[in-house]
Amino acid sequence: MNTSVLIYSCDAYSDVWGPFFTLFFKYWKNRPYPVYLAAESEQCLLPEVKTINTEGSWTQRMRQAVEEIPTKYIIGMCEDFFFRRPVIQEIISCCIIFMENNPNIGCFNFEKEYDPDCHLIPSQYPSFGLKPPGNHFQKSCQPTLWRKDYLLKLLDCDMDPWQWETVETEYPLEHYVWDGPHENMAFDYGYRDRKWFGIQKGKWVINDVRPLFMKEGIFIDFTKRGVINQ
């Protein structure tokens, strides 16, 4: 086993773990990787999830979690994105093979490019474009396959997740971003044409999650976190 999954989280979002993991395990049944979750002091009680308790700034905490994970590659993602359909495992497996064969690859980002001014460079890897330096969102907290040692270097700072994603940094390895059809993305977690989804500004995007959770038989008290519309 050379790959693990790390869920970037914190104690303040422990109320989100229930719906997140309900959909995570439903739609990634063929997942061949162990699952870790980073939080401060709370423990996830699901037997399939190992909690790693950490402290400090967000980057410090994620670095501590990554250091504890023994695998060569890590698929990192946040807990406030909710899967909508089965994960396409074949895409992930191919990306791992690409990274094994090319040590110059730092990551494969499974989301669409967020920066409208960024023009991905066509690459040899099907449906992925090479991200040039000097753009916003050089790094992503959304589903991304990372080379562990490389991710540790990028986390060697003191930032919150929004700073970490957007602060311009030099990176010596190649970053690839999904550039194929939306319906073929490995992970479908609700992104649609820059509209809000899941949780935004700490609140439930109610017009997105309410119909999703009703369809999936997930019942929670939305008032505890509060709601927002788009």
C-alpha positions in Angstrom: 0.0 0.0 0.0 1.6 3.2 -1.1 -1.3 5.7 -0.9 -3.5 7.0 2.0 -6.4 9.5 2.3 -6.1 12.4 4.6 -9.2 14.5 5.5 -8.2 18.0 6.5 -10.4 18.9 9.5 -10.7 20.4 12.9 -12.7 20.1 16.1 -15.1 22.9 15.0 -16.2 20.8 12.1 -16.8 17.6 13.9 -20.5 18.0 13.3 -19.8 17.7 9.6 -18.1 14.3 9.9 -21.3 12.3 10.0 -22.7 13.4 6.6 -19.3 13.6 5.0 -18.3 10.1 5.9 -21.8 8.7 5.1 -21.4 9.9 1.5 -17.6 9.2 1.4 -18.0 5.5 2.2 -21.2 5.1 0.1 -19.6 6.5 -3.0 -16.0 5.2 -2.6 -16.8 1.6 -1.8 -13.8 0.3 -3.9 -11.4 2.6 -2.0 -8.1 0.6 -1.5 -6.5 3.2 0.8 -6.5 3.7 4.6 -8.3 6.9 5.8 -6.9 9.4 8.3 -8.6 12.5 9.7 -6.7 15.5 11.2 -8.3 17.3 14.2 -7.2 18.9 17.4 -8.6 16.9 20.3 -11.9 15.3 19.0 -11.9 11.7 17.9 -13.8 10.3 14.9 -15.5 7.1 16.2 -15.8 5.3 12.9 -13.6 2.2 12.8 -12.5 2.9 9.2 -11.1 6.2 10.2 -7.9 6.9 12.2 -7.9 10.3 13.8 -4.5 12.1 14.1 -4.7 14.8 16.8 -2.6 17.9 16.0 -2.0 21.4 17.3 -0.8 24.8 16.0 -1.8 26.7 12.9 -3.6 25.0 10.0 -0.4 24.3 8.1 1.4 23.1 11.3 -1.4 20.7 12.1 -1.6 19.3 8.6 2.2 18.8 8.5 2.0 16.9 11.8 -0.7 14.7 10.3 1.2 14.1 7.0 4.3 13.2 9.0 2.4 10.4 10.8 1.1 8.8 7.5 3.6 6.2 6.3 2.6 6.0 2.6 4.5 7.6 -0.3 1.4 9.3 -1.7 -1.5 11.1 0.0 -4.9 12.1 -1.3 -5.9 15.2 0.7 -9.3 16.8 0.9 -11.5 18.8 3.2 -14.5 17.5 5.1 -17.0 20.1 3.8 -17.3 18.7 0.3 -19.9 16.0 -0.1 -19.7 13.3 -2.8 -22.6 13.1 -5.3 -21.8 9.9 -7.2 -19.3 7.0 -7.2 -15.6 7.9 -7.2 -13.8 6.9 -10.5 -11.0 4.9 -9.0 -9.4 4.2 -12.4 -8.4 7.9 -12.7 -6.7 7.9 -9.3 -4.9 4.6 -10.0 -3.6 6.0 -13.3 -2.3 9.1 -11.6 -0.4 7.1 -9.1 1.2 5.2 -11.9 2.1 8.4 -13.6 3.7 9.7 -10.4 5.6 6.5 -10.0 7.0 6.8 -13.5 7.8 10.6 -13.3 9.5 11.9 -10.1 9.0 15.5 -11.4 5.2 15.3 -10.7 4.3 16.9 -7.4 0.5 16.5 -7.5 -2.6 15.8 -9.5 -5.5 18.1 -8.6 -8.8 16.4 -9.3 -10.8 19.6 -9.4 -11.4 22.0 -12.3 -9.1 25.1 -12.4 -10.5 27.9 -10.2 -8.5 30.8 -11.5 -10.2 32.2 -14.7 -6.9 33.8 -15.7 -5.0 30.6 -15.6 -4.5 28.8 -18.9 -3.4 25.2 -18.4 -0.7 23.8 -20.6 -1.7 20.6 -22.6 0.1 17.6 -21.2 0.7 14.0 -22.0 -1.6 12.9 -19.1 -5.2 12.4 -20.4 -7.6 15.1 -19.2 -5.0 16.9 -17.1 -3.3 20.2 -17.9 0.0 21.4 -16.4 -0.5 24.5 -14.2 2.0 27.2 -14.9 3.5 29.1 -11.9 2.3 32.6 -11.0 -1.4 31.9 -10.7 -3.9 31.9 -7.8 -4.8 28.6 -6.2 -1.4 27.1 -6.9 -2.2 24.6 -4.1 -5.6 23.1 -3.3 -7.4 21.8 -0.3 -9.8 20.0 -2.5 -9.2 16.4 -3.6 -5.6 16.2 -4.7 -3.1 13.4 -5.0 0.2 14.5 -3.5 3.7 13.1 -3.3 4.1 13.0 0.5 7.6 14.4 0.8 6.7 17.3 -1.5 3.5 18.1 0.4 5.5 18.3 3.6 7.8 20.9 2.0 4.8 23.0 0.9 3.4 22.9 4.5 6.6 24.2 6.0 5.0 27.6 6.8 2.5 29.1 9.2 -0.8 29.8 7.3 -4.5 29.2 7.3 -6.0 27.1 4.5 -7.1 30.1 2.4 -3.6 31.6 2.6 -2.0 28.3 1.8 -4.1 27.9 -1.3 -3.6 31.4 -2.7 -0.2 32.8 -1.5 2.2 32.6 -4.4 5.1 30.3 -3.8 7.8 28.7 -5.9 7.3 25.0 -6.4 10.0 22.9 -8.1 7.7 20.0 -9.1 4.9 19.9 -11.7 1.2 20.5 -10.7 -1.4 19.0 -12.9 -5.1 20.0 -12.8 -8.2 18.3 -14.2 -9.0 19.7 -17.6 -11.5 17.1 -18.8 -15.3 17.0 -18.8 -17.0 17.7 -15.5 -19.0 14.5 -15.6 -15.7 12.5 -15.8 -14.1 14.0 -12.7 -12.8 11.4 -10.3 -14.6 13.1 -7.4 -18.0 14.9 -7.9 -18.5 17.0 -4.8 -21.0 19.5 -6.1 -19.0 22.1 -7.9 -21.1 23.8 -10.6 -20.0 26.9 -12.5 -18.5 28.8 -9.5 -21.7 28.5 -7.4 -21.4 27.8 -3.7 -21.9 24.3 -2.5 -21.5 22.2 0.7 -20.4 24.7 3.3 -19.3 28.3 2.7 -18.2 30.8 5.3 -18.8 28.1 7.9 -22.5 27.8 7.1 -24.5 25.2 5.2 -25.3 26.2 1.6 -28.9 25.2 2.2 -30.2 25.1 -1.3 -27.4 22.7 -2.2 -27.2 20.4 0.9 -30.8 20.1 1.9 -32.0 18.4 -1.3 -28.8 16.3 -1.4 -29.2 15.1 2.3 -32.9 14.4 1.8 -32.1 12.2 -1.2 -29.4 10.4 0.7 -31.5 10.0 3.9 -29.2 12.2 6.0 -31.0 14.2 8.7 -29.2 16.9 10.7 -30.0 20.1 12.5 -29.0 22.9 10.1 -29.6 25.6 12.7 -26.6 24.6 14.8 -24.2 25.8 12.1 -26.5 28.2 10.3 -27.4 28.4 6.7 -26.6 30.5 3.7 -28.2 30.6 0.2 -26.8 31.2 -3.3 
